Amino acid sequence: MSEPKIALVTGASRGAGRGIAIGLGEKGMTVYVTGRTLTPGDAFGWDGTVLPGTVAETAAAVTAAGGKGIAVVCDHGDDAQVAALFAQIAAEQGRLDILVNNATYIHHQLIEKKPFWEKELAAVNILDVGLRSAYVASWHAAQMMVKQGSGLIAFGSSFGGSCYMHGPAYGAQKAGIDKFAHDMEHDLRGTGVRSVSIWMGPLLTERALIAAKTAPEQYTGFMEMAENPEFTGHILYGIASDPKGDEISGQTLIGAEIAHRYGLDDRGKQPPSHREMLGSPREPNPAAVY
């Protein structure tokens, strides 16, 4: 596979998406970053404080890291806006090498210790922006990538795809995108396009730092082992560049483990796997029914 040059990271105003985009920028890539935030004030932390971050700021950070950041305001709940986004990339670049499906609806009660029926029904919106939206973006990306004969469709996932984490809506979204990677690989096999889902560990993000303050008994220990999200960007670049990357296509991968394949560390440290504590990805199933 040739060196990847053009990437799209969805939901990159802040959090994991921002870090992944910067990590790809550190590899010299041109990175399209999407989000809805033009000015701070559109998103809030668990304690109600305004979260920093805009698509323009992330794009500037990608450029400062050594790549080229391009900001596109896009609501991934709107199929027309998503179609326009891919049309823009096709017109401006003529190709797409990496798609990172990161855009996810985060409900303000996500980390509250309540059963799902005591949380607002709106928590289920993660199945719209997070699950359905990832399918839509992948549908557009696959059409571009299959035509060019190469590419990587990636899903930002977590151990919540296996263990109980943040409630059933969150878990269903993570399990769903893991299955997307598995089943899309079957359809993409032989085209030169790969699909993977990456389980990230606890991340050093704006929301996570607030969570560590608002619920220290839940998060303080995890935060001591937290990963920089740029680490995941480096991993995805490694998979996209790997001439033998087809070997792991379709799999759900633990980021801290697959990093060893590419000799990667997280700013000088090796994050723990968390497999023993939080569980293992499902093994790929070779059966196919039409």
N, C-alpha and C positions, 0 to 999 in steps of 0.2 A: 504494500500500500504506500502511495506517495506521501510525502510530508503534508499533513493537514494545514490549511491556510485560513479557511473561512469557517467561523463558528457562529451559532446562535444559542444564547442562554436566555431562557424565558424566566420571567419573574426575578429580575436581577437588580432591582432598585436597592436592595439591602439583603442581609442574611446570606444563606448558602449561595444563592445565585450570584450575588455581588462577588463573593470570594472566588467562586469557580471561574467567573468571567475574568477576574484579575489574574488568576492562575494561568488561564489560557493566554492572556495578554503577555505574561512573563515568558511564554514560549514564542512570542513574536506573531501571534495570530491576529487577524482582523476579527473582532467579536461584535456581533449585533447583540445588544442588550435590550430587553423589553421589560415593561412595567407600566403601571398606571400613574406613578407619582411624578408629577412635574415640580411640585414644591413641597417641602416638609409640612406635615399636618394631615396627610391622608391615611397614615397608619399609626397605630398606638401599641405600646407595650402592655404587658400583663397588669401593670399598675396604673394604666391610663395615661402615661406620659407619651408625648409625641416622639415617634421614632425618626431618626435621621435617615437620609438617603433618597436619592432621585435617580432616574435613569441617566440623566445628563452627568451627574456626579460619578456614577459607575463607569460610564463611557470614558470620562476624563481619567479615571484611575487606571483603566485598561491601557490607555495611551501612555500614561506616565510609567506604567510597568514595562513598556517596551513593545506593546502591540498597537493596534488601532481600534479604538472603541467607537461604535456607532449606536447612538440611542434612538430607539423607536418606541413611542408611546403606543401601547397595545393592551387592550382588555382581552385576555384569553378566554373569556366567556362569550365573546362575540366572534362567531365564525367568519364574518365578513372582514373584520379587522385582521384576523389571522391570515386569511387568504391574501389580503393586501400586503401584509408583512412578507410573506414568501415571494410574492410577485416582485416586491422591491429588491429582495436579496438576489433573485434571479436576474433582474434587470441590471443591477449594479455590479454583481460579481460573477454571474454566470454559473455558479456552483455553490454547494454547501457541503462542508466536510464533517462537521460535528454539530449535532443538535443535542442540547442538554435540556430535557424536560424538567424544569424546576418550579414553574409557576404553580402555586398551591394556595388555596383559600385557607387562611388561618383564623379560626373563630376565637373570640376573646375569652371563651371559657375552656379552651382546649386543655389546659393543664390543671383545671380544677378537679379535685377528688370528688366527683359526683357521678352517679349512674347516668347513662345517656338520656333517659327520659326526664331527668331533672335539669338538663341543659336545654338551651333554646334549640328549636328544630333547625335553625339556620346552620347548626354545626354540620349538617349533612351536605352543605354546599361544597365541601371538599371533594365530593364525587362529581361535581361539575367542573370547577377549576381545580385541577389536581389529577383527576382520572380522565374524564371525558376530554378535557382540553389537551392532555398529553397524547391521546389517540389522534385528535384532529391535527396537531402539529406534526406528529409522526407520519400521518397520511400525506401531508404536503411534502415533508422532507423526503420520504421514500420515493416519491415521483421524481424529484430532482436527483437523488443519489443513485437510484437504479439506472437512470439514463446515463450518468457519468461513470458508472461502474465502480463506485467506491463511496464510503461514508460510514459514520457511526451515529446511531440513534441511541441516546443514553437517557436513563431515568434516575433521578435522584431519590433514593429510597432510604429505608431504615429498618432496624430490627423490629419495628412495629408491624412489619409484614408477616412476622411469625409469632412474637409474644404480644401480650396485652400491653398496649401503649396508647395513652390519651383517649381511649374509648373506641368503640366499634367503627365509627365513620373513618377515623384516622387509619385504623388497622386495615379496613377494607380498601382504602385508597392505596396504601403501600403494597398490600398483597396483589391488588389489581395491576399496578404498574410492573411489579415483578413478573406477572403472567404475561403482560404485554411484551416484555423483552423476550420471554421464552417462546411465545407463539409467533411473534414477528420474525424471529430468526428462522423459523420453519419456512415462512413465505419468502424471506430474503435470501435463503441459502442458494449459493451459486451466483449471486448478483454482484458480489464484492462489497456489499453493505452489511454491517454488523449491528447487533443490538445487545445492550447490556443494561442491567439494573445494578446500581451501586448502593450498598448499605453504608451510610456514613455513621460515624460515631457521634457522640455529643460534639456540637460545634460551637466555636467562639463567635457568636453572632450577637446582634443588638438585643434581640428578644431573650436569648439564653442568658446574657449577663443580667438582665432584669429578673428573669426567673430565679437565678441563683440568689438574688436579694429578697424576692417575695416569698420563695419557698425553699429556704436554705437546707432544710432537712431532706428534700428530694434531690437537689441539684448540686450542692457544694462539692460532694465527692466526685461526681461525674465531671464537673467543670475542671477539676484538677487534671483530668485526663483528656480534656477536650481537644479536638482537632481544629486547625485553621482550615476554613473551607477552600482556600487556595490549593491545599493538598489534593483535594478531589479533582480540581482542574488539571493538576499535573498528571494524576492517574489516568484521566480520560484522554489526555493528549498521548500518553504512553500507549494506551489501547488502540487509539486511532492510528498510531504510527507503526504498530507492531506488525511485522510481516507474517507472523504466525497468530495474529489476533483472532482468526476464525476459530481457533481451538476453544476460546472462551465465549464466543458469541452465543447469545441466548441464555446465558447464565446470570444468576443473581450473585453478585460478588461482594464480599466484605472488603471495603476499601483498604483498611489497615493490613489485610493479608495480601491482596493482589498487588499492593505497592512493592512488595519484595520482588515480584517478577521483573520490575523495571528499575530496581535499585533506588527507590524513592524513599525519602523521609520527609517528615513534617517540620521544616525549619530546624533540622538537626536532631529531632527526636523521633522515635518509632512508637506511634500510638498503639495501645493494646487492641486486640481483636474484639473482645466482649462476647465471643462466641459461647464460651462456657456459661456465662451468666445470662445472656439474653437469647440464645438459640442460634440455629443454623439455617441457612437458606435451603429451600427445597431442591432436591436433586432433579436435574433435567429428566423429563420423561420422553423417551423416543417414540412412543405410540402416536399415531396420527389417524384421525377419523374424519372423513369428509361427508 
